[in-house]
């Protein structure tokens, strides 16, 4: 049983484009809700309690975005009440709920993408189009955790040497500024050394070759075909008007067999990571029981 993150990087990148872009551009809160729930389920299964703690945060964020939207947008024909002479409309409230669901779905799947698509996978994806772009992306993604780790290490060393002896706010601000300044200097020096090392090794001399340790297998083709077919049907449904809500001037929701089928396709496509994680755990438990 393969893990979800063991698929070929290009198939994974297309999958993430499907689950991120389709709910973003199709104004359908049901599609966005399916995407958000399945993405959060996979995050909880993969990362455990830290991911489960984010559920309450996302719920509060969705509630906040939903209730704030009618305060700024007064469109709609169904006023619920009036605030300072402005209508607080049902259509604006529903639009805020849909927009918040789209935003939460985007954040969840981008966080999954950042964990699944490692630097070597991004290099494999973008090296076909632009080797320089792939190098810049991978180095940028690598620089963020390195900078954070170095900042934490420098601060711990500073605390051990007595930089934060005084507990006053002014002392802590000065100490944090000194630590941050030292880490920025380290980052600039490290970038200069990296550039000089690449130039000394002939990075810009002639045509460069590339290596990828990923092989496109039959399971990758099946995974790509399934997700592409589901995404194509969702796009067709959106273009044909079978998905996508109308909020202004009055609320209107789609219906029919094709709409339900589009929702089922979306759920099947978005649930692939969680389903594979569940299947892997079941297979692992059965293997242990046979020992």
C-alpha positions as a printed Julia matrix, in Angstrom:
291×3 Matrix{Float64}:
   0.0     0.0     0.0
   1.6     3.27   -1.14
   1.56    6.42    0.94
   0.04    9.51   -0.6
   3.28   11.45   -0.51
   5.12    8.64   -2.33
   3.44    9.39   -5.67
   5.4    11.03   -8.45
   5.94   14.76   -7.74
   4.34   15.9   -11.0
   1.21   13.88  -10.33
   1.09   15.3    -6.81
   1.51   18.86   -8.07
  -1.37   18.46  -10.51
  -3.49   17.0    -7.73
  -2.83   19.99   -5.47
  -3.65   22.35   -8.31
  -6.99   20.58   -8.71
  -8.0    20.64   -5.03
  -6.82   24.24   -4.51
  -7.9    26.04   -7.68
 -11.29   24.44   -8.37
 -12.9    25.36   -5.0
 -11.22   28.77   -5.22
 -12.69   29.8    -8.57
 -16.05   28.0    -8.33
 -18.23   29.96   -5.92
 -19.73   26.9    -4.3
 -19.51   26.6    -0.5
 -20.34   22.89   -0.65
 -17.31   22.17   -2.83
 -15.16   24.33   -0.57
 -16.58   22.64    2.53
 -15.86   19.17    1.15
 -12.34   20.25    0.27
 -11.73   21.79    3.71
 -13.11   18.83    5.69
 -11.18   16.2     3.73
  -7.98   18.25    3.85
  -8.29   18.77    7.6
  -9.02   15.07    8.09
  -5.79   14.17    6.33
  -3.83   16.73    8.36
  -5.17   15.31   11.61
  -4.4    11.74   10.55
  -0.91   12.69    9.4
   0.19   15.17   12.07
  -1.98   14.22   15.05
  -2.85   16.52   17.94
  -1.16   19.72   16.68
  -3.34   19.63   13.57
  -6.47   18.82   15.59
  -5.93   21.97   17.65
  -6.26   24.05   14.49
  -9.88   22.97   13.97
 -11.19   25.4    16.57
  -9.04   28.16   15.12
 -10.45   27.57   11.63
 -14.03   27.48   12.97
 -13.54   30.79   14.78
 -11.93   32.29   11.68
 -14.85   31.15    9.51
 -17.35   32.61   11.98
 -15.46   35.9    12.08
 -15.19   36.24    8.3
 -18.83   35.27    7.84
 -20.21   37.81   10.27
 -17.91   40.65    9.19
 -18.74   40.55    5.47
 -22.29   42.0     5.77
 -20.84   44.94    7.7
 -18.94   46.03    4.6
 -21.14   44.65    1.82
 -24.79   45.67    1.95
 -25.91   44.03   -1.3
 -28.87   41.69   -1.31
 -32.64   41.86   -1.18
 -33.21   40.16    2.19
 -32.25   42.47    5.08
 -32.02   40.75    8.46
 -31.67   43.98   10.45
 -30.29   47.47   10.09
 -27.1    48.76   11.71
 -26.42   52.5    11.57
 -28.86   52.76    8.69
 -27.13   50.0     6.66
 -28.8    46.7     5.87
 -27.29   43.52    7.26
 -28.46   41.2     4.47
 -28.83   37.44    4.29
 -27.12   37.31    0.88
 -24.03   39.09    2.21
 -23.96   36.72    5.19
 -24.12   33.66    2.93
 -21.47   35.11    0.64
 -19.23   35.66    3.66
 -19.72   32.03    4.68
 -18.8    30.85    1.19
 -15.75   33.13    1.01
 -14.54   32.04    4.44
 -14.91   28.38    3.46
 -12.89   29.0     0.3
 -10.18   30.73    2.3
  -9.97   27.97    4.92
  -9.82   25.31    2.2
  -6.97   27.21    0.55
  -5.0    27.5     3.8
  -5.47   23.83    4.7
  -4.4    22.44    1.35
  -1.47   24.84    1.07
  -0.25   23.59    4.45
  -0.56   20.0     3.22
   1.3    20.93    0.04
   4.15   22.47    2.05
   4.63   19.19    3.95
   4.2    16.81    1.02
   6.09   18.71   -1.69
   9.63   18.73   -0.36
  12.51   20.57   -2.02
  13.61   17.58   -4.12
  10.04   17.11   -5.4
   9.75   20.79   -6.33
  13.07   20.52   -8.12
  11.71   17.56  -10.09
   8.54   19.45  -11.02
  10.01   22.79  -12.07
  13.31   21.59  -13.53
  11.5    20.7   -16.76
  10.25   24.27  -17.26
  13.02   26.35  -15.67
  16.0    24.92  -13.78
  16.84   28.35  -12.36
  13.3    28.84  -11.07
  13.31   25.42   -9.44
  16.63   26.21   -7.76
  15.33   29.56   -6.47
  12.15   27.95   -5.12
  13.92   25.11   -3.36
  16.55   27.41   -1.85
  13.87   29.85   -0.69
  11.82   27.1     0.95
  14.94   25.74    2.59
  16.0    29.16    3.85
  12.88   29.65    5.99
  13.33   26.64    8.34
  17.1    27.21    8.44
  16.61   30.83    9.47
  14.06   29.83   12.12
  16.32   27.12   13.55
  19.32   29.45   13.6
  17.26   32.16   15.31
  16.17   29.71   18.0
  19.73   28.44   18.49
  21.19   31.95   18.71
  18.57   33.03   21.22
  19.22   30.0    23.42
  22.96   30.69   23.33
  22.34   34.33   24.2
  20.17   33.35   27.16
  22.86   30.92   28.36
  25.51   33.68   28.23
  23.35   36.06   30.26
  22.03   38.4    27.57
  18.56   38.39   29.13
  19.62   38.89   32.74
  17.18   41.73   33.24
  13.48   40.95   32.92
  12.47   44.44   31.81
  10.76   44.98   28.47
  13.55   47.29   27.27
  16.19   44.65   28.0
  14.27   41.96   26.15
  13.75   44.23   23.13
  17.47   45.0    22.99
  18.32   41.33   23.36
  15.9    40.26   20.62
  17.27   42.98   18.33
  20.83   41.78   18.92
  19.86   38.16   18.23
  17.91   39.06   15.09
  20.75   41.24   13.8
  23.24   38.41   14.31
  21.03   35.9    12.48
  20.46   38.3     9.55
  24.23   38.77    9.26
  24.66   34.99    9.28
  22.03   34.59    6.55
  23.67   37.2     4.3
  27.1    35.65    4.81
  25.76   32.15    4.18
  24.07   33.33    0.96
  27.31   34.91   -0.26
  29.29   31.74    0.5
  26.7    29.63   -1.33
  26.85   31.87   -4.41
  30.65   31.82   -4.48
  30.68   28.05   -4.03
  28.24   27.56   -6.92
  30.27   29.84   -9.17
  33.5    28.02   -8.26
  31.91   24.7    -9.18
  30.9    25.99  -12.6
  27.15   26.28  -12.1
  26.8    28.95  -14.82
  29.32   27.35  -17.18
  27.62   25.69  -20.13
  24.53   23.56  -20.22
  23.69   21.85  -16.96
  22.24   18.38  -16.58
  19.7    17.27  -14.01
  18.96   14.11  -12.09
  15.7    12.89  -10.64
  15.32    9.85   -8.43
  11.56    9.63   -9.07
  10.1     7.12  -11.53
   6.63    7.42  -13.01
   4.92    4.1   -12.22
   1.63    2.51  -13.18
   0.08    3.52   -9.86
   1.07    7.11  -10.59
  -0.72    6.93  -13.94
  -3.86    5.48  -12.31
  -3.8     8.17   -9.62
  -3.31   10.94  -12.19
  -6.04    9.59  -14.48
  -8.57    9.31  -11.64
  -7.94   12.77  -10.23
  -7.83   14.37  -13.69
 -11.14   12.77  -14.67
 -12.79   13.94  -11.45
 -11.39   17.45  -11.89
 -12.5    17.57  -15.53
 -16.05   16.65  -14.54
 -16.06   19.33  -11.84
 -14.85   21.95  -14.33
 -17.5    20.84  -16.84
 -20.19   21.07  -14.15
 -19.08   24.57  -13.21
 -19.02   25.78  -16.83
 -22.45   24.23  -17.49
 -23.88   25.93  -14.4
 -24.53   22.78  -12.38
 -22.28   23.99   -9.55
 -21.7    27.47   -8.24
 -24.05   29.53   -6.11
 -25.52   32.91   -6.96
 -25.55   35.32   -4.02
 -26.52   38.69   -5.48
 -29.03   40.17   -5.85
 -30.8    37.11   -4.43
 -29.52   33.73   -3.29
 -29.84   30.8    -5.71
 -28.37   27.31   -5.35
 -27.9    24.72   -8.12
 -29.62   21.36   -8.07
 -30.05   18.17  -10.03
 -28.31   14.87  -10.61
 -25.23   16.42  -12.23
 -24.77   18.71   -9.24
 -24.85   15.77   -6.82
 -22.46   13.85   -9.08
 -20.04   16.8    -9.11
 -20.09   16.88   -5.3
 -19.43   13.14   -5.18
 -16.51   13.51   -7.6
 -15.1    16.32   -5.48
 -15.4    14.25   -2.31
 -13.78   11.24   -3.98
 -10.89   13.3    -5.31
 -10.26   15.26   -2.12
 -10.54   12.17    0.09
  -7.71   10.32   -1.69
  -4.99   11.31    0.84
  -7.11   10.42    3.88
  -8.29    7.17    2.26
  -4.72    6.13    1.45
  -3.59    7.0     4.98
  -6.42    4.89    6.41
  -5.63    2.0     4.06
  -1.97    2.15    4.99
  -2.75    1.99    8.69
  -5.11   -0.97    8.22
  -2.49   -2.78    6.14
   0.15   -2.1     8.78
  -2.03   -3.44   11.62
  -2.85   -6.57    9.64
   0.84   -7.11    8.94
   1.63   -6.79   12.63
  -1.13   -9.26   13.54
   0.41  -11.89   11.24
   3.79  -11.76   12.97
